[in-house]
Amino acid sequence: MAHIGKRVVKGREGIDRTKLYPLSDAVAFVKERATAKFDETVEVSMNLGVDPRHADQMVRGVCNLPNGTGRVLRVAVFARGAKAEEAKKAGADIVGAEDLVESVQKGEINFDRCIATPDMMPLVGRLGKVLGPRGLMPNPKVGTVTMDLTNAVAASKGGSVEFRVEKAGIVHAAVGKVSFSAEKLAENIKAFADSVAKAKPAGAKGTYIQRVAISSTMGPGVKIEPNTVMGG
């Protein structure tokens, strides 16, 4: 039997792991129990009524969190000429073309988000085996293959989070830091849930959003009444 640490035991005190809490209560629990010496990340996970093995039940999208993620993201952009200059002016951390492809192929991946102009995709496509497993491959469905680099870079820097359903039918994302106010965390969680709801695939049957839970990096998970994260 696995050993359960004192921090975990203390964090679970007062939380009924079988109960569904209103969003406001769940956020309060998570903030109260975040006792690490660093600013813990708050993550939301949602169990969806989909089977991602079927193409018509894939859930994927992007959400612009109203209050950001609390993280400073490094953004790389594949572009040439005037578009490369646009990306630099927009605040991209790394901008390049063949030179950037070469760096990535060598394992130099010093960025958290990757954007490309459409004309660069034949070149970027060579990096699929490197960027794909890390969730960094540019994709037009989530706005990271675009000619509008100014807005794309701003969204990535400002708090947009991508999501993609996993094999078990779960989507998750970081939605802020425990230092955020309860109101800002609740707003971000509702925005994320709304984006996931809007991404409901045509092939989904029955209850779409089945379970919702939040937790901090080192804290316990708290289950939420799904209806309290939708709308409002």
N, C-alpha and C positions, 0 to 999 in steps of 0.2 A: 504494500500500500504506500502510495506516494506521501512524502512528508508535506504538511501544510504549514507554511511559515506564520509567525506571529502577526506580521503585517496583514497577511491575507485574512487570517481569522478575525483580527480587529476590524478590518475593512468590511467584513460581511455582517458584523453585529448590527442588528436592527433592520436588516434587509431580509424580507421573505422571498426566497429564490423561486417560489412557485407563484408569486403574486405579480399582477400587471399594475404598474404605477402610472399615474398621470404624468405627462412629460415634465411639468414643473417640479414635481416631487423627485422624479428620477434624476433630473439635473442637480437638484439640491443634494441628493445622496452622493452623487459622483464628486461634486465639488468638496463636500465635507470630508470625504474619505481619501482625497488625493493628498497624501502626506509625504511624498518624495521630496528630495531637496532640489528638484528641478521643476520647471513648469510643464507638467504632464499634458500630453495630447489627449483630447477627447475624441473618441471614435464611435460612430454609429454603425450597427450592422442590421441588415434587414433580410429575413427569410422570405423568399418569393415563391408563389405557386407556379413555377415554370420548370421546364426540363430543358436546359441549355443545349442538350445533345441534338435538339431539333432546331433547325435554322429559324423557324417562325416563332421561336420562344426565346430568342437571344435578347438580352436587355443590356443596352449600352448607351452612354450619354455623358453629358458634362453639366455640372451645376456651378453657377456663379454664387458663391456664398456671400450674403449681404455684408457680413462682418469679417470676411477673410478667414484664413486658416491659422494665422498667427505664426506661420513659417515664412522665411525668406527663401523663395525658390530661385534656383539658377536656371535660366532659360537659354537653350541653344537654338539657333535658327539656321537652316540650310537655305541660302539665297545667294544671288549674284547681283552685281551692279547696283542699280538704284534701289532695288529691294533690300540688298544687304545694308545699304546706308540707312534705309527706313528702319530696319530692325535694330541697328545700333542706336539710332536716335530714340527709338521706343524703349530702350533700356535692356535689350538682350545682352546676356553675359558673354555668349560665344556666338560668333557669326562666321560662316564659311561655306565652302562648296567641296571641291575635291580634297582640299587640305583637311577639312573637318571629317570627311568620310575616312580618310587615311588615319586620322587620330583615333576615331572610334574603333576602327578595325584593329588598332594596336592595344585596345582596351582602355583608352583614355576617355572615360565617361564622367566628366566633371559637371554634370547638369541633372536637374530634376524633371525638366519638361523639354520636349523637343517639338519644334514647329518647322514646316517646310513650305515653300511655294510649290504649286502644282508641277511646274517644269523641272523641279529638282527630284521628283519622286522616282524616276528611273534610276537615278544615282543612289538615292536614299534606300531604294528597294534592296540594294545589295547588303544592307545592314540588318535585314529582317531577323536573322538568327541571333544577332547581338542585342538589338533594341527590343524586339518582340517579347522575349521572356521577361524583360524588365518593365514591360508596360510603357515603353517610351516611343514606340513606333508612331510617327505622325499618321493621322487618320482624318479624312474630311468629315466623317460623321460627328466628330467631337471638336471640330473647328481648328485642328492643328495642321491641316493642309489648306492653305488659304493665301490669297494675294493681299488680304488686309492684315498685314503684319503688325501695324500699330495697335489695333484692337486686340489681336491674338496675344501679343506679348503683354499688353496691359492686363488682360483677363488672367493670364497665367501668373503674373506677378501679384495681381490683386486678390486672388483667392478662388480661382476656378478649380474644381476637383473633377477628375474623370472617374467614371464608375463602369464596371463591367461585371456581369453576373458570373460567379464561379460555378464549377461543376455541380456543387451541392445546392445550387439555387440561392446563393447568398451574395448580396452586394454590401460593400462596406466602404467607409471613407473617414478621413480625419476631418472633423468639423469645428476645430478650434482648440483653445488651450484652457486649462482649468482657471487661469487668471482672468479669462473673459467673464463678464457679468452673466448671471443666470439668464437674463433677457436676451443677450446676444447669442449665447449658446442655443437657446430655444429657437431663436429666429433662424439660425444656421441649420439646425436639425430639421425644422419644418421646410426650409427651402430645399434641402437635400431630398426629403421624403416626397416633396411635390415633383421634383425632377424625375425621380424614380417612377412615380405614379404616371407621369406624362409619357414615360418611355415604355409603358405597358405594351407588350407585343400582341399582335392579332391572334396568335395561337394560344395565348394564356387562357386557361379555363378555371372556373371556380374562384376561390378567394385569392386575389393577387398578392396583397401584402399580408403575410401570415403572422410574422413575429418581428418585433423591433426591440433592440436593446442598445444601451450605451455603456461605455466604460472609459476609464482613464488608463493611461499607460500601465500603471502599477496597481490600479484599483479593481474592485469586483464589478462584474456586469450587473446591470439593473434592467429588468424587462419593463417595457412600456406598453400602455394601452394604445394600440395602433391608431385608433380614432383621434387621439389627442395630438398626434403629430401631423395630421392632415388638415390643410387649410388653416385659416385664421392668421 
